[in-house]
Amino acid sequence: MDRALGNPATARELTELLIPRQGALIAPHQVHGTFMVPGEVSYALPERPEGDGVFLDTPGVEGSLRFADCFPVVLASLAPSPWIAIVHSGFKGAVSNISGTVCENIFSANGRRPAATYAWVGPGIGRRSYNRKQNDPWTKKGLSVFSPENRDVRSADVSFDIGGQIFRQLTDAGLLPENICSLPLCTFERSDIFYSYRNGDMENRLFLLAFLTE
């Protein structure tokens, strides 16, 4: 991925030999919001709609997102028919509860059930490595949203467990804890195998690709 420099089209070209293309690629312009892009060809490259998630329920189109400390969240189920959603959730995404918002949208129609859904969370920046100054406006928002077990308040700063908060948001949305897999690796501490924005990776990104097959 070093050669891609965060460009989704280049990243897809670099993976094509191992993972043949399944259709047009959706690669949203990620803005740390809560909008999930539908899995429709009209949203595929060269279009770059703003969004921090992609929902796929039919073959013939690919979804992708990019990460460097923020957390990938993958939701998938076979019921009532196969579907998959990929989500980009960093600190701001966790404050805005993009995971919960995506779940609410998914489970509000077509007989999809949280109890029949599986999730994968991570890798992302860990609790020990993610801290913010006390007087930062977003820190104050985080303190009002993050559950007590997912934050450590000190005199000058606050550490946040983003992955832990995402896990809680998913269980609050109805997913069973045993159906959620959280990868316990920190992208900041393991910059030998992951890209980390806080560790100096300004352009390079991990590339998450998703699709359904017939």
C-alpha atoms as a printed R data frame, in Angstrom:
    type eleno elety resid chain resno       x       y       z
1   ATOM     1    CA   MET     A     1   0.000   0.000   0.000
2   ATOM     2    CA   ASP     A     2   3.018   2.328   0.264
3   ATOM     3    CA   ARG     A     3   2.779   3.067  -3.452
4   ATOM     4    CA   ALA     A     4  -0.919   3.942  -3.252
5   ATOM     5    CA   LEU     A     5  -0.389   7.009  -1.005
6   ATOM     6    CA   GLY     A     6  -4.005   6.761   0.129
7   ATOM     7    CA   ASN     A     7  -5.417   6.772  -3.410
8   ATOM     8    CA   PRO     A     8  -8.237   4.175  -3.515
9   ATOM     9    CA   ALA     A     9  -7.989   3.583  -7.263
10  ATOM    10    CA   THR     A    10  -4.269   2.856  -6.987
11  ATOM    11    CA   ALA     A    11  -4.820   0.714  -3.895
12  ATOM    12    CA   ARG     A    12  -7.335  -1.389  -5.814
13  ATOM    13    CA   GLU     A    13  -4.922  -1.799  -8.720
14  ATOM    14    CA   LEU     A    14  -2.258  -3.051  -6.320
15  ATOM    15    CA   THR     A    15  -4.603  -5.702  -4.890
16  ATOM    16    CA   GLU     A    16  -6.132  -6.816  -8.173
17  ATOM    17    CA   LEU     A    17  -3.670  -9.648  -8.801
18  ATOM    18    CA   LEU     A    18  -4.608 -11.336  -5.514
19  ATOM    19    CA   ILE     A    19  -8.248 -10.242  -5.424
20  ATOM    20    CA   PRO     A    20  -9.844 -10.042  -8.896
21  ATOM    21    CA   ARG     A    21 -12.269  -7.189  -9.418
22  ATOM    22    CA   GLN     A    22 -15.915  -7.902  -8.678
23  ATOM    23    CA   GLY     A    23 -17.313  -4.680 -10.121
24  ATOM    24    CA   ALA     A    24 -17.082  -0.913  -9.899
25  ATOM    25    CA   LEU     A    25 -15.383   0.457  -6.769
26  ATOM    26    CA   ILE     A    26 -17.150   2.740  -4.296
27  ATOM    27    CA   ALA     A    27 -14.554   4.814  -2.419
28  ATOM    28    CA   PRO     A    28 -16.193   7.619  -0.424
29  ATOM    29    CA   HIS     A    29 -14.480  10.841   0.547
30  ATOM    30    CA   GLN     A    30 -14.301  10.208   4.291
31  ATOM    31    CA   VAL     A    31 -15.289  13.182   6.457
32  ATOM    32    CA   HIS     A    32 -15.699  11.692   9.980
33  ATOM    33    CA   GLY     A    33 -19.476  11.867   9.655
34  ATOM    34    CA   THR     A    34 -22.278   9.313   9.897
35  ATOM    35    CA   PHE     A    35 -23.512   8.886   6.308
36  ATOM    36    CA   MET     A    36 -23.417   5.414   4.757
37  ATOM    37    CA   VAL     A    37 -23.144   5.309   0.963
38  ATOM    38    CA   PRO     A    38 -25.507   2.849  -0.774
39  ATOM    39    CA   GLY     A    39 -23.880   0.066  -2.772
40  ATOM    40    CA   GLU     A    40 -24.964   1.392  -6.152
41  ATOM    41    CA   VAL     A    41 -22.796   1.804  -9.245
42  ATOM    42    CA   SER     A    42 -23.794   5.464  -9.531
43  ATOM    43    CA   TYR     A    43 -21.676   6.147  -6.406
44  ATOM    44    CA   ALA     A    44 -18.581   4.359  -7.761
45  ATOM    45    CA   LEU     A    45 -15.341   5.909  -9.001
46  ATOM    46    CA   PRO     A    46 -14.721   8.418 -10.443
47  ATOM    47    CA   GLU     A    47 -17.461   9.726  -8.116
48  ATOM    48    CA   ARG     A    48 -16.313  10.327  -4.519
49  ATOM    49    CA   PRO     A    49 -19.446  10.993  -2.456
50  ATOM    50    CA   GLU     A    50 -18.905  12.114   1.117
51  ATOM    51    CA   GLY     A    51 -19.483   9.264   3.532
52  ATOM    52    CA   ASP     A    52 -17.920   7.065   6.183
53  ATOM    53    CA   GLY     A    53 -19.607   3.789   5.411
54  ATOM    54    CA   VAL     A    54 -20.673   1.611   2.488
55  ATOM    55    CA   PHE     A    55 -23.604  -0.822   2.482
56  ATOM    56    CA   LEU     A    56 -23.647  -3.738   0.041
57  ATOM    57    CA   ASP     A    57 -26.505  -6.186  -0.483
58  ATOM    58    CA   THR     A    58 -25.965  -7.211  -4.106
59  ATOM    59    CA   PRO     A    59 -22.979  -8.574  -6.055
60  ATOM    60    CA   GLY     A    60 -21.365  -6.617  -8.870
61  ATOM    61    CA   VAL     A    61 -20.036  -3.630  -6.926
62  ATOM    62    CA   GLU     A    62 -17.193  -3.191  -4.434
63  ATOM    63    CA   GLY     A    63 -16.979  -0.991  -1.349
64  ATOM    64    CA   SER     A    64 -13.802   0.413   0.170
65  ATOM    65    CA   LEU     A    65 -12.571   2.627   3.006
66  ATOM    66    CA   ARG     A    66  -9.138   3.789   4.209
67  ATOM    67    CA   PHE     A    67  -7.655   3.931   7.706
68  ATOM    68    CA   ALA     A    68  -4.652   5.158   9.691
69  ATOM    69    CA   ASP     A    69  -5.566   4.976  13.428
70  ATOM    70    CA   CYS     A    70  -9.353   5.180  12.947
71  ATOM    71    CA   PHE     A    71 -11.226   1.912  13.370
72  ATOM    72    CA   PRO     A    72 -12.669  -0.229  10.602
73  ATOM    73    CA   VAL     A    73 -16.001  -1.755  11.579
74  ATOM    74    CA   VAL     A    74 -17.377  -4.580   9.454
75  ATOM    75    CA   LEU     A    75 -20.964  -5.782   9.890
76  ATOM    76    CA   ALA     A    76 -22.292  -8.795   8.013
77  ATOM    77    CA   SER     A    77 -25.135 -11.286   7.988
78  ATOM    78    CA   LEU     A    78 -26.750 -13.948   5.833
79  ATOM    79    CA   ALA     A    79 -30.236 -13.129   7.107
80  ATOM    80    CA   PRO     A    80 -32.643 -12.599   5.528
81  ATOM    81    CA   SER     A    81 -30.213 -12.433   2.576
82  ATOM    82    CA   PRO     A    82 -26.460 -11.733   2.446
83  ATOM    83    CA   TRP     A    83 -25.329  -8.175   3.181
84  ATOM    84    CA   ILE     A    84 -22.219  -6.417   4.439
85  ATOM    85    CA   ALA     A    85 -21.521  -2.921   5.737
86  ATOM    86    CA   ILE     A    86 -18.115  -1.332   6.253
87  ATOM    87    CA   VAL     A    87 -17.680   1.688   8.525
88  ATOM    88    CA   HIS     A    88 -14.936   4.228   9.271
89  ATOM    89    CA   SER     A    89 -15.071   5.241  12.942
90  ATOM    90    CA   GLY     A    90 -12.360   7.314  14.592
91  ATOM    91    CA   PHE     A    91 -12.802   9.400  17.719
92  ATOM    92    CA   LYS     A    92 -15.214  11.811  16.022
93  ATOM    93    CA   GLY     A    93 -17.123   8.901  14.525
94  ATOM    94    CA   ALA     A    94 -17.431   7.325  17.963
95  ATOM    95    CA   VAL     A    95 -18.591  10.624  19.467
96  ATOM    96    CA   SER     A    96 -21.192  10.879  16.690
97  ATOM    97    CA   ASN     A    97 -22.024   7.172  17.097
98  ATOM    98    CA   ILE     A    98 -21.701   6.266  13.436
99  ATOM    99    CA   SER     A    99 -21.756   2.564  14.370
100 ATOM   100    CA   GLY     A   100 -25.086   2.932  16.143
101 ATOM   101    CA   THR     A   101 -26.498   5.093  13.355
102 ATOM   102    CA   VAL     A   102 -25.494   2.562  10.707
103 ATOM   103    CA   CYS     A   103 -27.069  -0.250  12.739
104 ATOM   104    CA   GLU     A   104 -30.285   1.713  13.168
105 ATOM   105    CA   ASN     A   105 -30.510   2.260   9.419
106 ATOM   106    CA   ILE     A   106 -29.706  -1.346   8.568
107 ATOM   107    CA   PHE     A   107 -32.038  -2.971  11.080
108 ATOM   108    CA   SER     A   108 -34.980  -0.689  10.376
109 ATOM   109    CA   ALA     A   109 -35.958  -2.495   7.169
110 ATOM   110    CA   ASN     A   110 -36.051  -5.759   5.233
111 ATOM   111    CA   GLY     A   111 -36.100  -8.085   8.221
112 ATOM   112    CA   ARG     A   112 -32.440  -7.617   9.144
113 ATOM   113    CA   ARG     A   113 -31.799  -8.472  12.798
114 ATOM   114    CA   PRO     A   114 -28.908  -7.486  15.070
115 ATOM   115    CA   ALA     A   115 -28.945 -10.899  16.756
116 ATOM   116    CA   ALA     A   116 -28.152 -12.495  13.380
117 ATOM   117    CA   THR     A   117 -25.336 -10.038  12.623
118 ATOM   118    CA   TYR     A   118 -21.589 -10.465  13.113
119 ATOM   119    CA   ALA     A   119 -19.077  -7.639  13.539
120 ATOM   120    CA   TRP     A   120 -15.322  -7.103  13.275
121 ATOM   121    CA   VAL     A   121 -13.757  -4.055  14.965
122 ATOM   122    CA   GLY     A   122 -10.182  -2.875  14.431
123 ATOM   123    CA   PRO     A   123  -7.300  -2.505  14.185
124 ATOM   124    CA   GLY     A   124  -7.166   1.084  15.416
125 ATOM   125    CA   ILE     A   125  -5.324   3.306  17.849
126 ATOM   126    CA   GLY     A   126  -5.406   1.953  21.393
127 ATOM   127    CA   ARG     A   127  -6.410   3.520  24.670
128 ATOM   128    CA   ARG     A   128  -2.822   4.069  25.847
129 ATOM   129    CA   SER     A   129  -1.934   5.976  22.684
130 ATOM   130    CA   TYR     A   130  -4.997   8.138  22.112
131 ATOM   131    CA   ASN     A   131  -5.189  11.187  24.353
132 ATOM   132    CA   ARG     A   132  -6.615  14.664  23.914
133 ATOM   133    CA   LYS     A   133  -6.178  17.933  25.801
134 ATOM   134    CA   GLN     A   134  -8.806  18.651  28.438
135 ATOM   135    CA   ASN     A   135  -9.734  22.051  26.978
136 ATOM   136    CA   ASP     A   136 -10.303  20.803  23.419
137 ATOM   137    CA   PRO     A   137 -13.971  21.173  22.330
138 ATOM   138    CA   TRP     A   138 -14.080  17.631  20.921
139 ATOM   139    CA   THR     A   139 -12.641  16.286  24.177
140 ATOM   140    CA   LYS     A   140 -15.584  17.825  25.989
141 ATOM   141    CA   LYS     A   141 -17.953  16.184  23.504
142 ATOM   142    CA   GLY     A   142 -16.202  12.875  24.067
143 ATOM   143    CA   LEU     A   143 -16.517  13.163  27.831
144 ATOM   144    CA   SER     A   144 -20.252  13.676  27.452
145 ATOM   145    CA   VAL     A   145 -20.651  10.600  25.237
146 ATOM   146    CA   PHE     A   146 -18.016   7.987  26.102
147 ATOM   147    CA   SER     A   147 -18.979   5.611  28.883
148 ATOM   148    CA   PRO     A   148 -16.834   5.906  32.052
149 ATOM   149    CA   GLU     A   149 -15.070   2.601  31.439
150 ATOM   150    CA   ASN     A   150 -13.842   3.880  28.054
151 ATOM   151    CA   ARG     A   151 -12.065   7.033  29.233
152 ATOM   152    CA   ASP     A   152  -9.263   7.992  31.621
153 ATOM   153    CA   VAL     A   153  -9.393  11.577  32.891
154 ATOM   154    CA   ARG     A   154  -6.172  13.194  34.089
155 ATOM   155    CA   SER     A   155  -5.270  16.746  35.087
156 ATOM   156    CA   ALA     A   156  -4.296  17.953  31.607
157 ATOM   157    CA   ASP     A   157  -5.626  15.374  29.175
158 ATOM   158    CA   VAL     A   158  -8.007  12.482  28.621
159 ATOM   159    CA   SER     A   159  -7.352   9.063  27.097
160 ATOM   160    CA   PHE     A   160 -10.179   7.448  25.155
161 ATOM   161    CA   ASP     A   161 -10.783   3.786  24.335
162 ATOM   162    CA   ILE     A   162 -12.322   4.209  20.889
163 ATOM   163    CA   GLY     A   163 -12.534   0.484  20.211
164 ATOM   164    CA   GLY     A   164 -14.213  -0.117  23.556
165 ATOM   165    CA   GLN     A   165 -16.768   2.591  22.853
166 ATOM   166    CA   ILE     A   166 -17.529   1.132  19.422
167 ATOM   167    CA   PHE     A   167 -18.052  -2.284  21.036
168 ATOM   168    CA   ARG     A   168 -20.527  -0.721  23.461
169 ATOM   169    CA   GLN     A   169 -22.338   1.086  20.632
170 ATOM   170    CA   LEU     A   170 -22.735  -2.187  18.749
171 ATOM   171    CA   THR     A   171 -24.107  -4.032  21.777
172 ATOM   172    CA   ASP     A   172 -26.414  -1.101  22.510
173 ATOM   173    CA   ALA     A   173 -27.681  -1.565  18.937
174 ATOM   174    CA   GLY     A   174 -28.555  -5.173  19.732
175 ATOM   175    CA   LEU     A   175 -25.548  -7.158  18.524
176 ATOM   176    CA   LEU     A   176 -24.595 -10.082  20.728
177 ATOM   177    CA   PRO     A   177 -21.200  -9.609  22.443
178 ATOM   178    CA   GLU     A   178 -20.122 -13.083  21.368
179 ATOM   179    CA   ASN     A   179 -20.746 -12.087  17.730
180 ATOM   180    CA   ILE     A   180 -18.304  -9.150  17.880
181 ATOM   181    CA   CYS     A   181 -14.597  -9.713  17.204
182 ATOM   182    CA   SER     A   182 -12.330  -6.874  18.398
183 ATOM   183    CA   LEU     A   183  -8.742  -6.993  17.154
184 ATOM   184    CA   PRO     A   184  -6.531  -6.063  20.156
185 ATOM   185    CA   LEU     A   185  -3.711  -4.417  18.195
186 ATOM   186    CA   CYS     A   186  -2.835  -0.710  18.329
187 ATOM   187    CA   THR     A   187  -1.967   0.937  15.026
188 ATOM   188    CA   PHE     A   188   0.172   3.563  16.793
189 ATOM   189    CA   GLU     A   189   2.209   1.022  18.761
190 ATOM   190    CA   ARG     A   190   2.501  -1.392  15.810
191 ATOM   191    CA   SER     A   191   3.541   1.006  13.072
192 ATOM   192    CA   ASP     A   192   5.726  -1.814  11.736
193 ATOM   193    CA   ILE     A   193   2.621  -3.459  10.288
194 ATOM   194    CA   PHE     A   194  -0.012  -0.676  10.316
195 ATOM   195    CA   TYR     A   195  -0.228   2.905   9.118
196 ATOM   196    CA   SER     A   196  -0.680   5.461  11.898
197 ATOM   197    CA   TYR     A   197  -1.553   9.103  11.321
198 ATOM   198    CA   ARG     A   198  -0.400  10.012  14.822
199 ATOM   199    CA   ASN     A   199   2.876   8.244  14.140
200 ATOM   200    CA   GLY     A   200   3.600  10.271  11.019
201 ATOM   201    CA   ASP     A   201   1.747   8.570   8.160
202 ATOM   202    CA   MET     A   202   0.226  11.621   6.500
203 ATOM   203    CA   GLU     A   203  -0.842   9.932   3.240
204 ATOM   204    CA   ASN     A   204  -0.572   6.140   3.420
205 ATOM   205    CA   ARG     A   205  -3.671   4.274   4.523
206 ATOM   206    CA   LEU     A   206  -4.799   0.738   5.241
207 ATOM   207    CA   PHE     A   207  -7.236  -0.301   2.511
208 ATOM   208    CA   LEU     A   208 -10.445  -2.145   3.402
209 ATOM   209    CA   LEU     A   209 -12.216  -3.828   0.495
210 ATOM   210    CA   ALA     A   210 -15.609  -5.546   0.626
211 ATOM   211    CA   PHE     A   211 -17.923  -7.221  -1.875
212 ATOM   212    CA   LEU     A   212 -20.537  -9.944  -2.213
213 ATOM   213    CA   THR     A   213 -20.323 -12.838  -4.650
214 ATOM   214    CA   GLU     A   214 -23.014 -14.890  -6.315
